[in-house]
Amino acid sequence: MAFQRYLAEEVATDHADGVLPRREALRRLALLGLGVPAASALLAACGDGGSGSEASSGASSEGGAPPRPAPLPTQAVTFPGQEGRTLQGAWAEAGQPRGAVLVIHENRGLNDHIRSVAGRLAASGFSALAIDLLSAEGGTAALGDEAKAMAALSSAPQERLVADMGSGLDELGRRAPDQKPGAIGFCFGGGMTWLLLASGEPRLAAAAPFYGPLPDGADFSGSRAAVLGVYAERDDRVNASREEAKAALERAGLTHELVTYPGADHAFFNDTGPRYDEAAATQAYAKVLDWFGRYLG
């Protein structure tokens, strides 16, 4: 799935679920390059809900794994990228690290939620670097609008995004030289995690893409990572590529497990969003820690 189409469909789905009003959805689609007729057609195809109410998975928050730890504080950092770029990120160092993880943000860019994910991982024993893939645009904060952040990510060349993620792994190697590296990403960042695996990046020992779109023609033969793919039962749009992801992982001979959380919807892990599902998020986090503990520790 082309990432530009994925981002446009995500806006339309947010509108259909009542997360975005129609006017805001049309504004965001315009920033993504869609004219009014094409944007209106896309909204209609995705349901054109527009009620303005928040979506809910309806899943119970009872049971599951123990609560996630409180995040450690993160430190704003800069580090060198390719072609003279200076990259931005947020670094959280574990006290007794069992591995190091590159954290890849959603289509909103590097925000407080993603910083908290890096901090949680560090509190759980994995030093973490949350990279800002909008560094070339001056950083997420410089754009000042999550819709503009999405548009900038949509137009960014995939080659640059892959190169910047590679530079993030370089920085992890400098900051945690004795630790095996892994990667985790959410939504757009889940797609970027799949893209990093398909780029032939050999350094990753483990990866955990959360409900991310699979790149067209994904080939993971250059990777060595153990892959935990996380899906949500109600996320039909991303789930459409689940079997293709499984087949690509099998062709590459990679250790893998694909997990689908019942009753959960897209972006269920984001505790600042309307689709947050506490039970699914808690269970998924415990699963990730176990996975990283096995393949990074």
C-alpha positions in Angstrom: 0.0 0.0 0.0 1.4 3.4 -1.0 1.9 5.5 2.1 0.3 8.6 0.6 -2.9 6.6 0.0 -2.7 5.2 3.5 -2.5 8.6 5.1 -5.4 9.9 3.0 -7.5 6.9 4.0 -6.6 7.4 7.6 -8.1 11.0 7.5 -11.2 9.6 5.9 -11.6 6.8 8.4 -11.1 9.3 11.3 -14.0 11.4 9.8 -16.2 8.3 9.3 -15.6 7.3 13.0 -16.4 10.8 14.2 -12.9 11.7 15.2 -12.6 14.6 12.7 -15.4 16.9 11.5 -15.9 17.1 7.8 -14.4 20.6 7.4 -11.2 19.5 9.1 -11.1 16.3 7.2 -11.3 18.2 3.9 -8.6 20.6 5.1 -6.3 17.7 5.8 -7.0 16.0 2.6 -6.3 19.3 0.7 -2.9 19.4 2.5 -2.3 15.9 1.2 -3.0 17.1 -2.4 -6.6 16.0 -2.9 -9.0 18.4 -4.5 -12.5 18.8 -3.2 -14.2 16.3 -5.6 -11.6 13.6 -4.9 -11.6 14.3 -1.1 -15.4 14.2 -1.0 -15.5 10.9 -2.9 -13.0 9.4 -0.5 -15.0 10.5 2.5 -18.1 9.1 1.0 -16.3 5.8 0.2 -15.2 5.5 3.9 -18.7 6.2 5.3 -18.8 10.0 5.7 -19.8 9.8 9.4 -18.9 13.2 10.6 -20.9 13.1 13.9 -18.0 14.5 15.8 -18.3 11.9 18.6 -15.3 9.9 19.7 -14.9 6.3 18.5 -14.7 3.5 21.0 -13.7 -0.1 20.7 -16.2 -1.3 23.2 -13.7 -3.6 24.7 -13.4 -4.2 28.4 -10.4 -2.7 30.2 -10.5 -5.4 32.9 -7.9 -8.1 33.2 -4.8 -8.5 31.1 -1.2 -8.0 32.0 0.2 -5.8 34.8 0.1 -2.0 34.2 2.8 -0.4 32.1 5.5 1.3 34.2 5.6 5.1 34.5 7.9 6.5 31.8 11.4 7.7 32.5 12.0 11.3 31.4 13.4 11.8 27.9 16.1 14.1 26.7 15.9 16.1 23.5 18.9 15.2 21.3 20.3 15.9 17.9 22.5 13.6 15.9 24.0 13.5 12.4 22.1 12.1 9.4 23.0 11.5 5.8 23.7 14.3 3.3 24.6 16.7 6.1 21.2 16.5 7.8 20.9 17.1 11.5 18.3 14.8 13.0 16.2 15.3 16.1 14.9 12.9 18.6 14.1 12.0 22.2 16.5 9.7 24.2 15.6 7.7 27.3 18.3 5.6 28.9 17.5 2.4 30.8 19.3 1.9 34.2 20.3 -1.7 33.3 19.6 -2.0 29.6 18.7 -5.3 28.0 18.6 -3.8 24.5 18.1 -0.6 22.6 15.0 0.4 20.6 14.3 2.9 17.8 10.8 4.3 18.3 9.0 5.5 15.1 6.1 7.9 15.5 2.6 8.0 14.0 1.6 10.4 11.3 1.5 13.3 13.8 5.2 13.3 14.2 7.3 13.2 17.3 4.9 14.3 20.1 4.6 13.8 23.9 2.8 10.4 23.4 5.7 9.0 21.4 8.2 10.4 23.9 6.3 8.6 26.7 6.6 5.4 24.7 10.4 5.8 24.7 10.3 6.6 28.4 8.2 3.5 29.1 10.6 1.3 27.2 13.5 2.7 29.2 11.6 2.1 32.4 11.1 -1.5 31.3 14.8 -2.0 30.6 15.3 -1.0 27.0 17.1 2.2 26.2 15.1 4.0 23.5 15.5 6.7 20.9 12.4 8.2 19.4 13.3 9.7 16.1 11.7 12.7 14.5 11.2 11.9 10.8 10.3 15.5 10.2 13.8 16.7 11.1 14.4 17.9 7.5 11.4 20.2 7.8 12.8 21.7 11.0 11.2 19.1 13.3 7.6 18.3 14.3 7.3 21.3 16.6 8.3 23.7 13.9 5.3 22.7 11.8 2.9 23.6 14.6 0.0 21.6 13.1 -0.4 17.8 13.1 -2.2 18.1 9.7 0.9 19.9 8.2 3.0 17.2 9.8 1.0 14.5 8.1 1.3 16.3 4.7 5.0 16.7 5.1 5.4 13.0 5.9 3.2 12.1 2.9 5.5 14.1 0.5 8.8 13.0 2.1 10.8 10.6 -0.2 10.8 7.1 1.1 14.6 7.0 0.5 15.1 9.9 2.9 12.9 8.3 5.6 14.8 5.0 5.3 18.1 6.8 5.5 17.0 8.8 8.5 15.9 5.6 10.3 19.3 4.1 9.5 20.9 7.1 11.0 18.8 6.6 14.1 20.2 3.1 14.4 23.7 4.6 14.0 22.9 6.9 17.0 21.5 3.9 19.0 24.9 2.2 18.4 26.8 5.2 19.7 24.6 5.6 22.8 24.2 1.9 23.6 27.2 0.3 21.9 26.9 -3.1 23.7 23.1 -3.5 23.1 21.3 -5.3 20.3 19.0 -2.9 18.4 15.3 -3.2 17.8 12.5 -1.0 16.3 8.9 -0.3 17.2 6.5 1.9 15.3 2.8 2.8 15.4 0.3 3.4 12.5 2.5 5.3 10.0 5.4 4.4 12.1 4.4 0.7 11.9 4.5 1.1 8.1 8.0 2.7 8.5 9.1 -0.3 10.6 8.0 -2.6 7.8 9.7 -0.4 5.3 12.9 -0.5 7.4 12.8 -4.3 7.4 12.2 -4.3 3.6 15.2 -1.9 3.0 17.6 -4.7 3.8 18.7 -3.2 7.1 20.8 -6.1 8.6 21.3 -4.6 12.1 17.9 -5.1 13.6 17.6 -8.0 15.9 13.9 -7.5 16.6 11.0 -5.3 15.4 7.4 -4.7 16.5 5.3 -2.9 13.8 1.9 -1.9 15.3 -1.0 -1.9 12.8 1.2 -0.4 10.0 0.6 -0.6 6.2 2.8 -3.0 4.4 5.0 -1.5 1.6 4.1 -2.6 -1.9 6.0 -5.7 -2.9 7.6 -6.0 0.5 10.7 -8.3 0.5 12.3 -9.0 3.9 15.1 -11.2 2.6 17.8 -8.8 3.7 16.6 -8.6 7.3 17.6 -10.8 10.3 15.1 -9.4 12.7 12.6 -11.4 14.7 9.3 -9.7 13.9 6.2 -9.3 16.1 3.4 -7.9 14.0 0.6 -6.3 16.1 -2.9 -5.9 14.6 -6.4 -4.9 15.8 -9.5 -6.9 15.0 -11.6 -3.9 13.9 -8.8 -2.4 11.7 -10.0 -3.8 8.4 -7.9 -1.4 6.3 -4.5 -2.5 7.7 -5.7 -6.1 8.3 -6.1 -6.4 4.5 -2.3 -6.7 4.2 -1.8 -9.1 7.2 -1.7 -12.3 5.1 0.7 -10.6 2.6 3.0 -9.7 5.6 2.9 -13.2 6.9 3.8 -14.6 3.4 6.7 -12.2 3.0 8.0 -13.1 6.5 7.8 -16.7 5.7 9.6 -16.3 2.3 12.4 -14.5 4.1 12.6 -17.2 6.8 12.3 -14.7 9.6 11.2 -15.7 13.1 7.8 -14.0 13.5 4.5 -13.9 15.2 1.4 -11.9 14.1 -1.0 -11.1 16.9 -4.5 -9.7 16.5 -6.3 -8.2 19.6 -10.0 -8.9 19.7 -12.4 -6.0 19.8 -9.6 -3.4 19.4 -9.4 -0.8 16.7 -6.6 1.0 14.8 -4.3 3.0 17.1 -5.5 1.2 20.2 -2.1 1.6 21.9 -2.3 5.4 21.9 -3.5 6.4 25.4 -4.1 10.0 24.2 -6.4 9.0 21.3 -10.1 8.2 21.0 -9.5 4.5 20.1 -7.4 3.7 23.1 -8.1 0.2 24.5 -6.5 -0.2 27.9 -6.8 -4.0 27.9 -5.4 -4.5 24.5 -2.7 -1.9 25.0 -1.6 -3.5 28.3 -1.5 -7.0 26.8 0.3 -5.8 23.7 2.9 -4.0 25.8 3.6 -7.1 27.8 3.9 -9.0 24.6 6.4 -6.5 23.2 8.5 -6.6 26.4 8.6 -10.4 26.2 9.6 -10.3 22.5 12.3 -7.8 23.0 13.5 -9.6 26.1 14.0 -12.8 24.0 15.6 -11.3 20.9 17.4 -8.2 22.3 18.4 -9.4 25.7 
